[in-house]
Amino acid sequence: MAKPDGFAGSVFDLVAGTVIVDLSGYGVRLCAVSAAPESRRAVRQRWQVADIFDALVIGGGPAGAQCALWLRKLGVRSTLIEPIRIGGLQARSPYTNSWLSVVQATTAAHSVARNIENNLIAQDCSIQRAECLNVSQRARDGLFEVRTNEGLQLCRHVVLATGTRERTGGLATLRDTAVGLVGVFHAESAGRRVAILGGGDAAGEAYDIVQSKGASDIRVFARTVRARGPLWSKIPPDRIHSGGYEVSEGQVVAADQRFDCDLMVICYGWTPVLPDLGFTLQKDAIGHVTVDAAMETSLPGCFAIGDLNDRPYPCVTTALSDGVFAAKAIEARVQA
């Protein structure tokens, strides 16, 4: 590029056009010379292509992290969005991972979460510390728009890995409540009368925990029993009420008993968590997103992995496999 006559400084060709910086003489001169409209349009198109991810993973739990890792290793241009901590529920669980065959039974869940994050960083996976606010799809070109508190991202495929949270049944506003096994771990139950609400595995495990902490009296209220037999059989039958019940502040009333309690433990299972969506996805009766064998939802290009979807046996192991299936399906489409 030629310098203007009498100019002794430097000329830089930037995206918007030509910027001239004149450091000669007694001052500094900065001016911009517009490029031709065709050149600006061409540059703008190149930047738009460069800013479009092939895949964007929302959620950094085991499923999202595994998907992001495989996308990175498969050469798919992708990024992972996670606002808080990589590792999902593992990052806030105070328990060990005796169900995972690849770690020692005494391995703390938060250690697993830390290993996941360190592994992603070591393998140069793209991670954006941002909160996903909305996901929508553009009608004109089918691209997904992902809005976060940091700005807008465009992608050809979006992977929802936002997981679940504990169901509370609207009871969490009552005083002296603990929600789920994480809540039980932190709750003070020694010498207290404890009511456990729920009939799943978590309720059975919660009974063991509060008993080991020295609760003075424990009653379990279950409308339906879904827990594993060996787990449920550890609870004395006279401590279990099966059927309907009513809950109020510090009190549970069933057909055959009234129980005044100092602590109420809510073990109602899990409910899927989704960002605000500008489209509709097929779901099951309790809100899990329905997917096919490749983890793709009812909307082409949108995948749902981990505890968010309707796959059986939600756990770390199945979440990892979901991430692999989705990554491989996306890779195949990118290379097609």
TIBA-8956 format. One line per field, with one value per residue: x, y, z of N, C-alpha, C in turn. Coordinates in steps of 0.1 Angstrom, whole numbers. Each point is the difference from the previous one (the first is absolute). Last residue first. Example, Ala and Ser with C-alpha at 12.3 -4.5 7.8 and 13.67 -1.06 7.14 Angstrom:
BEGIN
nc1 c(128, 3)
nc2 c(-22, -57)
nc3 c(71, -1)
cac1 c(9, -9)
cac2 c(11, 12)
cac3 c(0, 0)
cc1 c(-8, 9)
cc2 c(11, 12)
cc3 c(8, 0)
***
This chain:
BEGIN
nc1 c(-197, 20, -23, -30, 17, 12, -33, -12, 29, -5, -35, 6, 26, -18, -26, 21, 10, -34, -10, 25, -10, -50, -55, -34, -32, -18, -18, 25, 30, 42, 38, 2, -23, -1, -10, -2, -48, -43, -20, 43, 48, 34, 7, -35, -44, -33, -31, -5, -24, -37, -39, -24, 28, 18, 17, 6, 1, 19, 27, 20, 28, 25, 1, -2, -28, -10, -2, -9, -20, 10, 8, -3, -5, 2, -15, -51, -49, -44, -46, -33, -27, -10, 35, 34, 44, 31, 26, -21, -27, -24, -25, -11, -9, 21, 29, 38, 38, 26, -8, 23, 54, 43, 30, -15, 5, 37, 1, -28, -1, -32, -43, -54, -40, -18, 27, 30, 28, 27, 30, 27, 37, 49, 49, 32, -6, -43, -9, 14, -25, -40, 2, 1, -41, -23, 15, -14, -51, -44, -16, 5, 11, 8, 18, 17, 45, 46, 38, 6, 16, 19, 24, -5, -42, -7, 13, -27, -50, -23, -21, -23, -21, -33, -26, -2, 5, -35, -18, 15, 47, 43, 50, 31, 29, 25, 25, 16, -11, 18, 0, 17, 14, 14, 14, -4, 1, 6, 12, -32, -25, -25, -3, -21, 1, -12, -23, -15, -37, -24, 22, 2, 13, 9, 18, 25, 50, 50, 56, 54, 25, 38, 27, 42, 45, 22, 7, -39, -34, 7, -7, -45, -16, 14, -22, -40, 4, 6, -37, -23, 29, 21, 5, -2, 33, 1, -19, -45, -45, -33, 12, 14, -9, -17, -19, -15, 0, 21, -21, -37, 18, 43, 27, -18, -24, -25, 2, 3, 33, 15, 22, 13, 23, 31, 7, 10, -28, -43, -4, -3, -41, -33, 3, -15, -47, -18, 10, -9, -9, -33, -16, 26, 6, 21, 17, 12, 10, 23, 24, -25, -9, 33, 6, -29, 10, 31, -16, -22, 25, 18, -28, -7, 44, 31, 18, 31, 18, 37, 36, 51, 36, 44, 36, 29, -12, -26, -49, -36, -47, -35, -40, -41, -29, 26, 52, 53, 39, 47, 37, 35, 11, -22, -7, -29, -23, 5, -9, -3)
nc2 c(-338, 4, 16, -30, -35, 12, 1, -40, -14, 20, -15, -40, 2, 16, -30, -29, 14, -1, -40, -9, 24, -2, -18, -35, -3, 38, 44, 51, 30, -15, -8, 24, 19, 32, 22, 2, -13, -12, -28, -19, -28, -35, -44, -34, 27, 33, 36, 26, 9, 9, -27, -30, -2, 26, 32, 50, 54, 54, 37, -2, 3, -33, -44, -47, -43, -31, -40, -25, -3, 6, 33, 7, 27, 9, 3, -23, -31, -31, -36, -42, -31, 20, 39, 47, 33, 48, 43, 33, -24, -41, -52, -50, -55, -47, -35, 2, -18, -16, -44, -36, 2, 3, -19, -15, 25, -7, -40, 1, 43, 41, 25, 10, 38, 32, 12, 16, -11, 11, 1, 20, 14, 10, -3, -10, -37, -3, 26, -18, -36, 10, 17, -29, -14, 30, 4, -31, 4, 21, 48, 39, 1, 21, 3, 20, 5, -5, 4, 17, 42, 9, -5, -38, -4, 22, -21, -34, 18, 41, 21, 34, 33, 38, 13, 4, -36, -29, -10, -37, -13, -20, 3, 3, -7, 2, 19, -4, 4, 17, 17, 17, 29, 52, 52, 41, 48, 25, 1, -22, -34, -28, -25, -20, -32, -13, -3, 33, 33, 1, -3, -14, 0, 6, 28, 11, -17, 11, -4, -8, -34, -33, -39, -35, -25, -33, 6, 16, -31, -28, 16, -2, -40, -13, 17, -21, -38, 6, 8, -37, -36, -49, -47, -42, -1, 2, -13, -21, 22, 8, 20, 50, 40, 46, 46, 35, 34, -5, -32, 10, 25, 8, 47, 49, 45, 13, -22, -18, -15, -10, -12, -23, -47, -40, -39, 5, 32, -14, -27, 21, 18, -29, -12, 31, 3, -34, 2, 49, 49, 32, 14, 1, 4, -5, 12, 53, 53, 42, 5, 13, 45, 29, 5, 30, 46, 16, 11, 41, 40, 9, 20, 48, 29, 23, 41, 27, 27, 23, 29, 25, 31, 37, 32, -21, -48, -42, -21, -40, -23, -42, -26, -35, -27, -36, 11, 17, 40, 35, 41, 45, 43, 32, 27, -19, -47, -53, -53, -56)
nc3 c(67, 45, 39, 20, 28, 44, 33, 23, 34, 42, 29, 24, 39, 40, 25, 30, 44, 32, 23, 39, 40, 11, -7, -21, -42, -35, -19, 5, 23, 22, -35, -48, -51, -50, -53, -47, -19, 31, 31, 25, 7, 11, -20, -3, 8, 31, 36, 49, 49, 33, 18, -30, -45, -46, -47, -17, -21, -2, 13, 53, 51, 32, 31, 34, 27, 44, 44, 52, 44, 53, 47, 56, 50, 58, 44, 11, 9, -17, -3, -23, -27, -44, -7, 5, 19, 15, 7, -32, -37, -34, -12, -27, -23, -10, 30, 43, 39, 38, 17, -23, -3, -31, -32, -44, -40, -28, -27, -39, -32, -13, -7, 21, 15, 27, 46, 48, 50, 50, 51, 48, 26, -25, -15, -38, -29, -19, -37, -42, -21, -22, -43, -37, -18, -28, -45, -33, -7, 15, 32, 39, 56, 53, 55, 52, 32, 19, -34, -46, -36, -52, -43, -28, -22, -41, -39, -17, -9, 18, 50, 42, 35, -8, -46, -47, -32, -23, -47, -28, -16, -35, -24, -44, -51, -53, -42, -50, -57, -50, -55, -53, -33, 18, 26, 41, 35, 50, 48, 29, -33, -45, -50, -50, -48, -54, -44, -35, 1, 43, 51, 54, 57, 57, 49, 40, 22, 21, 6, -9, -36, -27, -34, -2, 6, 30, 46, 22, 10, 38, 44, 17, 17, 43, 37, 14, 26, 45, 28, 17, 28, 12, 16, -24, -43, -53, -41, 2, 25, 35, 43, 16, 42, 27, 5, -43, -36, -44, -29, -28, -40, -27, -9, 13, -8, -41, -51, -56, -44, -55, -54, -51, -14, 0, 31, 46, 23, 11, 38, 43, 13, 17, 44, 32, 8, 28, 48, 16, -13, -36, -47, -51, -57, -55, -43, -3, -16, -12, -42, -38, -5, -17, -46, -22, 0, -31, -43, -6, -5, -42, -33, 2, 2, 35, 33, 34, 47, 38, 36, 18, 34, 7, -14, -42, -18, 3, -20, -19, -24, -20, -32, -2, 28, 19, 0, -12, 6, -1, 19, -3, -23, -44, -41, -39, 6, -2, -17, 0)
cac1 c(-8, 8, 9, -7, -4, 12, 3, -10, 2, 12, -3, -9, 8, 9, -9, -3, 12, 2, -8, 4, 12, 11, 8, 12, -1, 7, -8, -8, -10, -13, 1, 8, -1, 3, -1, 11, 13, 5, -10, -14, -6, -2, 12, 13, 2, 11, 1, 0, 13, 8, 6, -10, -8, 4, -9, 6, -7, -6, -8, 1, -12, 0, 2, 3, 10, -7, 6, 6, -10, 7, -8, 9, -7, 6, 9, 14, 6, 14, 4, 9, 2, -13, -5, -12, -5, -10, 4, 12, -1, 12, 0, 3, 0, -13, -2, -14, -4, 4, -8, -13, -10, -8, 7, -2, -13, 2, 10, -5, 5, 14, 8, 14, 3, -12, 1, -14, 1, -12, -1, -11, -7, -13, -6, 2, 14, 1, -5, 8, 13, -3, -1, 14, 7, -6, 5, 12, 10, 1, 4, -11, 6, -9, 2, -10, -12, -10, 2, -11, 3, -10, 3, 14, 1, -6, 9, 11, 9, -4, 13, -1, 7, 11, -3, -2, 13, 2, -5, -14, -3, -14, -9, 1, -12, -2, -3, 5, -5, -1, 0, -6, -8, 5, -7, 8, -7, -3, 11, 2, 5, 3, 1, 5, -4, 10, 1, 12, 5, -8, -3, 4, -10, 4, -10, -13, -8, -14, -11, -7, -5, -10, -5, -14, -3, -1, 13, 10, -4, 3, 14, 4, -7, 7, 12, -3, -3, 13, 6, -6, -11, 3, 1, -13, -1, 6, 13, 10, 9, -6, 2, -5, 10, 1, 9, -4, -6, 7, 12, -3, -14, -3, 0, 11, 5, 1, -3, -4, -8, 3, -10, 1, -12, 3, -5, 10, 13, -1, 0, 13, 9, -3, 4, 15, 5, -5, 7, 0, 13, 0, -5, -5, 1, -8, -7, 5, -10, -7, 10, 3, -12, -1, 10, -4, -11, 6, 8, -10, -6, 10, 2, -11, -11, 3, -10, -4, -4, -12, -7, -12, -5, -12, -2, -3, 11, 8, 11, 5, 12, 2, 14, 6, -9, -13, -8, -12, -4, -13, -3, -4, 12, -3, 5, 11, -4, -2, 8, -8)
cac2 c(-4, -5, 11, 10, -6, -1, 13, 4, -8, 5, 12, -2, -6, 10, 9, -6, 0, 13, 2, -9, 5, 0, 12, 0, -7, -13, -11, -7, 8, -2, -1, -11, 1, -13, 3, 9, -3, 11, 1, 3, 12, 11, 10, -7, -12, -1, -12, 2, -4, 11, 8, 5, -10, -4, -11, -13, -10, -11, 6, -5, 5, 14, 4, 15, 5, 6, 11, -3, -2, -9, -1, -3, -6, 1, 12, -2, 13, 0, 14, 6, -7, -6, -11, -7, -8, -10, -9, 5, 14, 6, 14, 7, 14, 5, -1, 2, 4, 13, 9, 3, -8, 9, 4, -10, 3, 13, -1, -8, -14, -3, -3, -5, -13, -2, -2, 1, 1, -5, 1, -7, -6, 5, 0, 13, -1, -10, 6, 11, -5, -6, 11, 4, -11, -1, 11, -3, -5, -15, -6, -1, -2, -6, 3, -9, 7, 3, -7, -9, -5, 3, 13, 0, -8, 8, 11, -5, -10, -5, -3, -10, -12, 0, -2, 13, 5, 0, 13, -1, 4, 4, -7, 5, 0, -8, 8, -9, 4, -12, 4, -10, -9, -14, -7, -10, -9, 4, 6, 13, -1, 12, -3, 12, 3, 1, -12, -9, 3, -6, 9, -4, 0, -7, -4, 7, 0, -6, 9, 1, 14, 1, 14, 2, 13, -4, -6, 10, 9, -7, 1, 14, 3, -7, 7, 13, -4, -4, 12, 5, 10, 12, 11, 3, -7, 7, 6, -10, 1, -7, -14, -6, -7, -14, -3, -12, 4, 11, -6, -4, -2, -11, -12, -9, -1, 12, -5, 11, -4, 6, 0, 13, 7, 11, -4, -10, 5, 9, -8, -7, 11, 4, -11, -1, 11, -1, -11, -13, -6, -8, 9, -8, 7, -5, -12, -13, -11, 1, -3, -14, -7, 0, -8, -14, -3, -2, -12, -11, -1, -5, -14, -8, -1, -9, -11, 2, -12, 1, -12, 1, -13, -6, 3, 14, 9, 3, 9, 6, 6, 10, 3, 7, 11, -5, -6, -5, -13, -3, -13, -10, -7, -7, 8, 9, 13, 10, 12, 12)
cac3 c(-12, -11, -4, -8, -12, -9, -5, -10, -12, -6, -6, -11, -11, -5, -8, -13, -9, -5, -12, -10, -6, 9, 0, 9, 13, 0, 5, -9, -6, 8, 14, 6, 15, 7, 15, 3, -6, -9, -10, 5, -6, 10, -2, 4, -7, -10, -7, -14, -6, -6, 11, 9, 6, 14, 5, -1, 9, -8, -9, -14, -8, -2, -13, -1, -10, -12, -8, -13, -10, -9, -12, -11, -11, -13, 1, -3, 2, 4, -1, 10, 12, 4, -9, 4, -11, 3, 11, 8, 4, 6, -1, 12, 0, -4, -14, -4, -13, -3, 8, -6, 7, 9, 12, 10, 6, 7, 11, 11, -1, 4, -12, 3, -8, -8, -14, -6, -14, -7, -15, -5, 11, 1, 13, 7, 4, 11, 12, 4, 6, 13, 10, 4, 7, 13, 8, 6, -8, 0, -12, -10, -13, -10, -14, -7, -5, 11, 13, 3, 13, 11, 8, 4, 11, 12, 3, 8, -6, -13, -7, -11, 4, 9, 14, 7, 4, 15, 6, 3, 14, 1, 9, 14, 9, 12, 12, 11, 14, 8, 14, 8, -9, -2, -11, -7, -9, -14, -6, 6, 14, 7, 14, 7, 14, 10, 9, -3, -13, -10, -11, -14, -10, -12, -10, 3, -12, 3, -2, 13, 2, 11, 1, -4, -8, -14, -4, -1, -11, -13, -3, -4, -13, -10, -2, -7, -14, -6, -4, -12, 3, -7, 10, 6, 13, 11, -5, 0, -12, -11, 0, -13, -9, 1, 11, 8, 13, 6, 7, 14, 3, 8, -8, 2, 14, 8, 13, 8, 11, 13, 10, 6, -2, -9, -13, -5, -2, -11, -13, -2, -4, -13, -8, 0, -8, -14, -7, 8, 2, 12, 11, 11, 13, 11, -4, 5, 2, 13, 11, -1, 4, 15, 5, -2, 9, 13, -1, 0, 13, 9, -3, 6, -9, -11, -2, -14, -6, -8, -2, -9, -4, 6, 13, 4, -4, 12, -4, 12, -2, 11, 2, -11, -4, -5, 9, -7, 4, -5, -3, 11, 4, 12, 12, -2, -5, 10, -1, 0)
cc1 c(1, -7, 9, 9, -7, -4, 12, 2, -10, 2, 12, -3, -10, 7, 9, -9, -3, 12, 1, -8, 3, 12, 11, 8, 14, -1, 6, -7, -10, -12, -14, 0, 6, -3, 1, 1, 11, 13, 3, -10, -14, -6, -1, 12, 13, 0, 11, 2, -1, 14, 10, 6, -9, -9, 6, -10, 7, -6, -7, -10, 2, -13, 1, 3, 0, 10, -9, 5, 6, -10, 8, -9, 9, -8, 7, 8, 15, 5, 14, 2, 9, 1, -13, -4, -12, -3, -9, 2, 13, -4, 11, -1, 3, 1, -14, 0, -15, -4, 5, -8, -14, -10, -8, 8, -2, -13, 1, 9, -4, 4, 14, 6, 14, 1, -13, 2, -14, 2, -12, -1, -12, -8, -14, -7, 4, 14, 0, -4, 8, 13, -3, -1, 14, 6, -7, 5, 13, 10, 2, 6, -11, 6, -10, -1, -9, -13, -10, 2, -12, 4, -10, 3, 14, 1, -5, 10, 11, 11, -5, 14, -3, 6, 13, -3, -1, 12, 2, -6, -15, -3, -15, -10, 3, -14, -4, -2, 5, -5, -2, 1, -7, -10, 6, -9, 10, -7, -2, 13, 2, 4, 4, -1, 6, -6, 10, 1, 12, 7, -7, -5, 6, -11, 6, -11, -14, -8, -13, -11, -7, -3, -11, -4, -14, -6, -1, 13, 10, -5, 3, 15, 5, -6, 9, 12, -3, -2, 13, 6, -5, -11, 2, 0, -13, -1, 7, 14, 11, 8, -7, 2, -7, 11, 3, 11, -4, -5, 7, 11, -3, -14, -2, -2, 12, 8, 2, -4, -4, -10, 4, -11, 1, -12, 2, -4, 10, 14, -1, 1, 14, 10, -3, 5, 15, 5, -5, 7, 0, 13, -1, -3, -6, 2, -9, -8, 7, -10, -7, 9, 3, -12, 0, 10, -4, -10, 6, 8, -9, -5, 10, 2, -11, -13, 4, -9, -5, -3, -13, -6, -13, -3, -12, -2, -4, 11, 7, 13, 5, 14, 1, 15, 5, -9, -14, -8, -13, -4, -15, -3, -4, 12, -3, 3, 13, -4, -3, 9)
cc2 c(10, -4, -5, 11, 11, -5, 0, 13, 3, -7, 6, 13, -2, -5, 10, 9, -6, 1, 14, 2, -9, 5, -1, 12, 1, -6, -14, -12, -8, 8, -1, 0, -12, 3, -14, 3, 10, -4, 11, 0, 1, 12, 12, 9, -6, -13, 0, -13, 1, -4, 10, 9, 6, -11, -4, -10, -13, -10, -10, 7, -3, 5, 15, 3, 15, 6, 5, 13, -2, -3, -8, -3, -2, -8, 2, 13, -1, 15, 1, 14, 6, -7, -6, -10, -9, -8, -12, -10, 3, 15, 6, 15, 6, 16, 5, 0, 2, 5, 14, 10, 3, -8, 9, 3, -9, 3, 13, -1, -7, -15, -4, -4, -3, -13, -3, -1, 0, 3, -7, 3, -8, -8, 6, 1, 13, 0, -9, 7, 12, -5, -6, 11, 4, -11, 0, 11, -4, -6, -15, -5, -2, 0, -8, 4, -11, 6, 4, -7, -8, -6, 2, 12, 0, -8, 8, 10, -4, -10, -7, -2, -11, -14, 0, -2, 14, 6, 1, 13, -1, 3, 6, -7, 7, 2, -8, 7, -10, 5, -13, 5, -11, -8, -14, -7, -9, -11, 4, 7, 14, -3, 13, -3, 12, 3, 1, -12, -10, 1, -6, 10, -4, 0, -7, -5, 6, 1, -7, 10, 0, 15, 0, 14, 1, 11, -4, -5, 11, 8, -7, 0, 13, 3, -7, 7, 13, -4, -2, 13, 5, 10, 13, 11, 4, -9, 8, 5, -10, 1, -8, -15, -6, -6, -15, -2, -12, 4, 11, -6, -3, -2, -12, -12, -10, -2, 12, -6, 12, -4, 7, 2, 14, 9, 12, -5, -10, 6, 9, -7, -6, 10, 3, -11, 1, 11, -2, -11, -12, -8, -9, 9, -8, 9, -5, -12, -13, -11, 0, -4, -15, -8, -1, -10, -14, -4, -3, -14, -12, -1, -7, -15, -8, 1, -8, -12, 3, -13, 2, -14, 1, -14, -7, 2, 14, 10, 4, 8, 7, 5, 11, 2, 8, 11, -4, -8, -3, -14, -1, -14, -11, -9, -6, 7, 9, 13, 10, 13)
cc3 c(-11, -12, -12, -5, -9, -13, -10, -6, -10, -14, -8, -7, -12, -12, -7, -8, -13, -9, -6, -13, -12, -8, 10, -1, 8, 14, 0, 7, -9, -6, 7, 15, 6, 15, 7, 15, 3, -6, -10, -12, 4, -7, 10, -1, 4, -7, -11, -7, -16, -5, -5, 11, 11, 5, 13, 5, -3, 9, -9, -9, -14, -7, 0, -14, 1, -10, -11, -7, -14, -12, -10, -12, -12, -11, -13, 2, -2, 1, 6, -3, 11, 14, 6, -10, 5, -13, 2, 12, 8, 4, 8, -3, 14, 1, -4, -15, -1, -13, -1, 9, -5, 7, 10, 13, 12, 8, 8, 11, 13, -2, 4, -13, 3, -8, -7, -16, -6, -15, -5, -15, -5, 10, 1, 13, 8, 5, 12, 13, 5, 6, 13, 11, 5, 9, 14, 9, 7, -10, 1, -13, -10, -14, -8, -14, -6, -6, 10, 13, 4, 13, 11, 9, 6, 12, 12, 3, 9, -6, -13, -6, -10, 2, 8, 14, 8, 5, 15, 6, 3, 15, 0, 8, 13, 7, 12, 13, 10, 14, 8, 15, 8, -9, -1, -11, -7, -7, -15, -6, 6, 15, 7, 15, 6, 14, 10, 9, -4, -14, -11, -10, -13, -10, -11, -9, 4, -12, 3, -1, 13, 1, 11, 3, -5, -8, -15, -6, -3, -12, -14, -4, -5, -14, -11, -3, -8, -15, -6, -5, -14, 1, -7, 10, 7, 12, 11, -3, 1, -13, -12, 0, -12, -9, 1, 11, 9, 14, 7, 7, 14, 4, 9, -10, 0, 13, 10, 14, 8, 10, 12, 10, 7, -4, -10, -14, -6, -3, -12, -13, -3, -5, -15, -9, -1, -9, -15, -8, 9, 2, 12, 12, 11, 13, 11, -7, 4, 3, 14, 12, 0, 5, 15, 6, -1, 11, 14, 1, 1, 15, 9, -2, 6, -9, -12, -3, -14, -7, -8, -2, -8, -5, 7, 14, 4, -3, 13, -4, 13, -2, 11, 3, -12, -6, -6, 10, -7, 3, -5, -6, 11, 4, 13, 13, -2, -7, 10, 0)
***
